């Protein structure tokens, strides 16, 4: 929470948890900028791999097929905040390269034939992190993560992306508010 340095003094470096509202979907980069944080990426890989069973079902593919798997650890002010695993069909022509790793994913869609996403479906759950998630975020076994599973659709209602994002529960929260309250009598 504080940074002390001999001859420099003591400085408060703690910032409160990021609170994202669910009223609209933004890229991680834009969300961090909105909160006055500096977005970054501490690790980045893109591979062709046999897809996870859940991703295969979502895309309606055989579980033995390959897809692009895009894994990255996103940071806010150089603090590891979220581990993202995204799946894309092999015919997706996204500009995956080291010099483009900081670009928001939605902007990448706009560069290629896919175009900007038109609709997303999201599901949230609390989970005990796997070894892969814990190592990626450098968190203890006892810290649960908020898993955000998102399916992204293009203007023709085709699935163009499936992403699971694992957020540190001690640094990230979601907020939803509604104007209506339903009472059951």
KAJO-V604471 format. One record per residue. OMEGA is omega as a letter, one per 20 degrees, with the letter a starting at -180 (* if undefined). NEAR is the number of other ideal C-beta (glycine too) atoms within 8 Angstrom. Layout:
BEGIN
OMEGA_NEAR, OMEGA_NEAR
END
This chain:
BEGIN
r_4, r_8, a_6, r_8, r_7, r_4, r_3, a_6, a_5, a_7, r_8, r_6, a_7, r_6, a_5, r_5, r_7, a_13, a_8, r_10, a_9, a_7, r_4, a_5, r_5, r_8, r_9, a_11, a_10, r_9, r_11, r_12, r_9, r_7, r_8, r_4, r_10, a_7, r_12, r_9, a_11, r_8, a_8, r_9, r_7, a_8, r_6, r_7, r_7, a_6, r_14, a_6, a_7, r_7, r_12, r_12, a_7, a_9, a_12, a_4, r_9, a_5, r_8, r_4, r_9, r_7, r_14, r_13, a_12, a_12, r_12, r_11, a_13, a_14, r_12, a_14, r_7, r_7, r_7, a_12, a_12, r_13, a_14, r_14, a_10, r_11, r_14, r_11, a_8, r_8, r_4, a_10, a_6, r_11, r_9, r_7, a_6, a_5, r_4, a_9, a_9, a_7, r_9, a_9, a_10, r_9, r_9, r_12, a_14, a_8, a_7, a_11, a_4, a_9, a_9, r_6, a_13, a_7, r_7, r_9, a_7, r_9, a_7, r_8, r_7, a_7, r_9, a_5, r_13, r_5, r_6, a_7, a_12, a_12, a_7, a_12, a_15, a_6, r_9, r_5, a_6, a_3, r_10, r_8, r_15, a_15, r_12, a_12, a_11, r_14, a_11, a_12, r_12, a_11, r_5, r_4, r_7, r_6, a_9, a_12, r_13, a_14, r_13, r_10, a_11, a_15, r_12, a_13, r_10, a_5, a_10, r_12, r_8, r_10, r_8, r_7, a_5, a_5, a_3, r_4, a_4, r_4, r_4, a_3, *_2
END
